[in-house]
Amino acid sequence: MTPSGMAVVKMPCLPLPKHRGARMPGPCGPSAIVYVMQHLMALDKLSRECGFTDIIPRIWLAPVRGVVPGVGYPIDWWGLWMEYVEGISMENFLFRGRPRPIGRDTQIEIMNNKLNRTRVIHAAIFDLLTSQCDRHAQNIFIQEDGNIRLIDHDASLNHMSVTCGFDSVFVPTTAKYEVVRTANHWVLKLPGAETAPRLPAVDAQVLFDYRCYLPEGRDAMGTSYPPQAEACMRRIASMTPDQVKEYYGFTQTRVAFYLRTRAVDMLTKGYEWAAKYGQPRNANPRRYRMKPKCCELTLPKGPNPSIRCAHPYEPVWELPLGNPTTGKEWDKDRPDLGTYEGGTFPEDPPDAGLGGEGSAGWPPAPPAPPKKPRRPPRSPPRPQRPKASQ
């Protein structure tokens, strides 16, 4: 049972629309659902062993028997249960304001003075280790006391998409991190982005930068991790990909390969190296350079003020070359706003062996991961009719 005594349950394969007026769902394949659930259960075991239960809600499988309220549809099969998460999403906290808007003063008070800094660091470690690809404001819950919790971990470790290496507001070098620091239309290079005003206003999520909460005088995490997380990564690094798959219950050796590879990189080369050069990685048009940090917010006086950084701060308006949506070369009929080759980092000198500009192909290509197996079909194949006898 959860600490609050409450839980939510996700019921797959219900032949019902998500809300009134929505489309009916298409065919549902039980094997595909099991495929996703096994992945989430493996991540649950990982989060418990690595010490991330402060930010990751527990999940488990259990039977559900009941009737859908207002519909009368009976249910009698297994569901994916999750610990009930207190608080509201960052999307609601900062932008939507439901059932009522939250004042800017309150937002700044919580982010500046109450935000749980330890959990921010844990989130940055978890999202890079597990290569989260969907960590945005809707999947981050914040509570009145400043604690944060993370939900929706399906898109991780190249499990659901091979085009995304990792993408999180907590991890530098990613698109979602970059959107928080500049603007969505700018990062996506949408029409008109080149002439859009670059206001001094900032998104309060800039305070999710783990570098703000490192010990004084340090600007990099390096290989300094919480003891439980470090011990967990060392255990993963000591196994083969097949052993990792078996131990945690992942559905693919390929997924286990990427978890082990990331753990090895984070332990031996450090957090920042893994975020810049490790595997799985994003395509070059989606590999952004490290940017200055903003670690405190302020609200200027005046009509309709916007949140700003409380200390000198320049978000740096520069982008990698190429199409950030497809991860390929620029193919639009307007100029590319990119100015540098993605995945190059001037702060890493070529002779340091870190993969900096002009480093002649370093780092060497990692061993190829096992091929991704074909995903189970969404619905069972149709039985073939017997051939007519001649």
Buried (B, 14 or more C-beta within 10 A) or exposed (E): EBEEEEBBBBBBEBEEEEEEEEEEEEEEBBEBBBBBBBBBBBBBEBBBBBBBBBBBBBBBBEEBEEEEEEEEEEBEEBBBBBBEBBBBBBBBBBBBEEEEEBEBEEBBEBBBEEBBEEBBBBBBBBBBBBBBBBBBBBBBBBBEEBBBBBBBBBBBBBBBEEEBBBBBBBBBBBBBBBBBBBBBEBBBBBEEBEEEEEEEEBBBBBBBBBBBBBEEEEEBBBBEBBEEBBBBBEBBBEBEBEBBBEBBBBBBBBBBBBBBBBBBBBBEBBBBBBBBBBBBBBBBBBBBBBBBBBBBBEBEEEEEEEBBBBEEBEBBEBBBBBBBBEBEEBEEEEEBBBEBEBBBBEEBEEEEEBBBBEBEEBBEEBEEBBEEEEBBEEEEEEEEEEEEEE
